[in-house]
Amino acid sequence: MGNLLDSLTSITSHTKSIDRIKIDNYISIGASDTVGIGTSNPSKDGWVPKFASLICAEQTINLGRSGSTLKDAIHQQLPKVFNYKPNVITIWLAVNDFNQQIYDRSILTSYTSNLNEMLSQLRNKLDNNTRILVGNIPDLSKVSLYTSLGIPKLLLSLQIKRWNDAIKQIVMKNKCDLVDLYSYWKELSEHPEYISFDGFHPSAHGYERLAQIFYQQYLK
């Protein structure tokens, strides 16, 4: 019992110390999930505004663009980051690139190169204390769109692991925070309400859970 109380006290103390850090600017980089597609009110029910609320950000700059790949974001979103002085940046840009394997088998090579370019630019040009949280690929075998296409779950899982291993390596190299959506998103099979009507994007409930997962990593 004593150990449990000590742990809870430590978590509470750690959370309070983070809460005292003033978050002037929070910037999000991403695609349609970052925009909040899948909800009727993205500016309220997307995971970005929910995460912003959790970290008490005074200003949120959502640079997400539907359909964006990482290469697109380097040209369209990344330059805008440097117009601000963000305390916190979230990046979730992998699924659109992952889906392009159908047309380009070698895309993982260019993806990892682009991810390294983006993170190294952020690290070199921003304050060392800027928190950069990068989400990996969730367990897409739990998403109905992929299963309906007849993609073997084992093959899908192996490819996701390959990509997530590469993402982790680049994130660690650039001293950023990895948000392991794959591990947490395994609960999706028990919560079908996390996926929206389109069978692909998260619902408002799903976005709320995503915000919590990003926040859990933020607290570490």
C-alpha positions as a printed Julia matrix, in Angstrom:
220×3 Matrix{Float64}:
   0.0     0.0     0.0
   2.83    2.34    0.88
   4.5     1.82   -2.5
   1.25    2.6    -4.31
   0.76    5.82   -2.36
   4.37    6.82   -3.0
   3.9     6.22   -6.74
   0.67    8.22   -6.87
   2.29   11.05   -4.93
   5.24   11.05   -7.36
   2.94   11.16  -10.42
   0.86   13.97   -8.92
   3.99   15.96   -8.08
   5.42   15.41  -11.56
   2.17   16.47  -13.2
   2.01   19.64  -11.13
   5.59   20.54  -12.04
   4.72   20.2   -15.75
   1.55   22.23  -15.32
   3.66   25.13  -14.06
   5.55   25.27  -17.35
   3.92   27.95  -19.46
   2.93   26.69  -22.92
   2.7    29.79  -25.09
   2.57   28.08  -28.47
   1.68   24.51  -29.39
   2.07   23.5   -33.05
   0.72   20.37  -34.68
   1.99   18.92  -37.95
   0.0    16.22  -39.69
  -2.65   15.13  -42.16
  -6.42   14.56  -42.0
  -6.3    13.04  -38.5
  -4.58   16.18  -37.28
  -7.26   18.27  -39.0
  -9.9    16.23  -37.15
 -11.63   14.57  -40.11
 -14.18   12.03  -38.87
 -15.95   14.4   -36.5
 -18.71   16.92  -37.12
 -16.77   19.6   -35.23
 -13.01   19.14  -35.83
 -11.99   22.37  -34.09
 -13.56   21.06  -30.88
 -13.56   17.27  -31.14
 -10.25   16.59  -32.92
  -7.34   15.23  -30.91
  -5.26   18.39  -31.41
  -7.62   20.77  -29.57
  -8.16   18.13  -26.88
  -4.41   17.69  -26.38
  -3.97   21.48  -26.38
  -6.5    21.69  -23.58
  -4.69   19.01  -21.57
  -1.38   20.89  -21.73
  -3.09   24.27  -21.17
  -1.65   25.78  -24.35
  -2.37   29.48  -24.7
  -2.21   29.33  -28.49
  -2.63   26.34  -30.81
  -1.4    26.47  -34.39
  -2.75   23.48  -36.29
  -0.82   23.16  -39.54
  -2.37   19.82  -40.49
  -3.54   19.34  -44.09
  -5.74   16.52  -45.33
  -3.93   14.12  -47.64
  -0.49   15.36  -46.63
   2.53   13.08  -46.78
   5.71   13.74  -44.87
   7.39   15.13  -47.99
   4.42   17.47  -48.52
   4.64   18.64  -44.92
   8.33   19.49  -45.23
   7.44   21.99  -47.96
   4.01   23.17  -46.79
   3.97   22.93  -43.0
   7.52   22.86  -41.65
   8.56   26.38  -42.82
   5.61   27.9   -40.93
   6.79   26.41  -37.63
   9.73   28.81  -37.53
   7.41   31.83  -37.58
   6.58   30.97  -33.98
   8.49   29.89  -30.91
   6.66   26.69  -30.0
   7.1    25.04  -26.61
   5.46   21.85  -27.85
   5.2    20.26  -31.3
   3.27   17.12  -32.22
   3.88   15.25  -35.46
   1.66   12.44  -36.68
   2.47   11.79  -40.31
   2.95    8.2   -41.34
  -0.24    6.49  -42.5
  -0.56    8.3   -45.85
   3.05    7.45  -46.65
   2.53    3.87  -45.48
  -0.43    3.51  -47.84
   1.71    4.58  -50.79
   3.61    1.29  -50.65
   1.04    0.05  -53.17
   2.68    2.3   -55.76
   6.2     2.59  -54.41
   7.8    -0.36  -52.62
  10.86    1.68  -51.65
   8.95    4.51  -49.98
  10.14    3.62  -46.47
  13.66    4.67  -47.47
  12.55    8.11  -48.6
  10.16    8.4   -45.64
  12.89    7.83  -43.05
  15.14   10.3   -44.86
  12.36   12.91  -44.84
  11.55   12.27  -41.18
  15.19   12.73  -40.25
  15.3    15.98  -42.26
  12.19   17.35  -40.53
  13.26   16.45  -37.01
  16.86   17.59  -37.48
  15.65   20.99  -38.78
  13.37   21.38  -35.78
  16.1    20.38  -33.36
  18.72   22.65  -34.92
  16.55   25.74  -35.32
  14.4    25.66  -32.17
  15.13   25.93  -28.48
  16.61   22.77  -26.98
  13.75   22.63  -24.49
  11.09   22.39  -27.18
   9.16   19.14  -26.73
   8.69   17.28  -30.01
   6.3    14.32  -29.84
   6.11   11.98  -32.85
   3.36    9.4   -33.28
   4.01    6.1   -35.0
   1.63    3.9   -37.02
  -1.3     2.42  -35.07
  -2.39   -1.19  -35.38
  -4.17   -0.85  -38.7
  -5.21   -4.5   -38.63
  -7.95   -3.3   -36.26
  -9.24   -0.78  -38.82
 -12.11   -2.11  -40.91
 -11.0    -0.38  -44.12
  -7.85   -2.51  -44.26
  -9.55   -5.79  -43.38
 -12.27   -5.12  -45.97
  -9.58   -4.87  -48.65
  -8.51   -8.42  -47.88
  -5.0    -7.5   -46.73
  -3.63  -10.43  -44.66
  -3.32   -9.31  -41.03
   0.08  -10.96  -40.6
   1.52   -9.17  -43.63
   0.05   -5.87  -42.48
   1.44   -6.32  -38.97
   4.92   -7.16  -40.27
   5.0    -4.09  -42.48
   3.81   -1.84  -39.67
   6.5    -3.22  -37.37
   9.12   -2.53  -40.04
   7.96    1.08  -40.37
   7.63    1.65  -36.64
  11.13    0.33  -36.01
  12.44    2.85  -38.55
  10.38    5.68  -37.04
  11.64    4.87  -33.54
  15.25    4.92  -34.68
  14.93    8.38  -36.29
  12.96    9.8   -33.35
  15.54    8.6   -30.82
  18.41    9.85  -32.98
  16.96   13.37  -32.91
  16.16   13.24  -29.17
  12.41   13.54  -29.62
   9.55   11.73  -27.86
   8.05    8.64  -29.47
   4.3     8.32  -28.95
   3.7     4.58  -29.33
   0.23    4.56  -30.84
   0.7     0.99  -32.02
   0.92   -0.42  -28.5
  -1.96    1.62  -27.13
  -4.19    1.26  -30.18
  -4.45   -2.51  -29.7
  -7.43   -1.69  -27.49
  -9.28   -0.64  -30.65
 -10.87   -4.08  -31.07
 -12.6    -3.55  -27.74
 -13.72   -0.04  -28.65
 -15.2     0.04  -32.18
 -16.66    3.44  -31.3
 -13.13    4.85  -31.65
 -13.51    4.71  -35.46
 -15.78    7.13  -37.31
 -18.49    6.39  -39.85
 -15.98    6.32  -42.72
 -14.25    3.23  -41.3
 -10.84    4.89  -41.37
 -10.55    8.11  -39.37
 -11.02    8.22  -35.6
 -14.32    9.38  -34.14
 -14.65   12.03  -31.45
 -14.2     9.24  -28.87
 -11.15    7.97  -30.74
  -9.61   11.43  -30.9
 -10.16   11.89  -27.19
  -8.22    8.67  -26.55
  -5.46    9.79  -28.94
  -5.11   13.06  -27.06
  -4.77   11.13  -23.81
  -2.04    8.9   -25.3
  -0.05   11.9   -26.51
  -0.53   13.51  -23.1
   0.72   10.41  -21.28
   3.96   10.65  -23.23
   4.1    14.4   -22.63
   4.0    13.8   -18.89
   7.06   11.53  -18.97
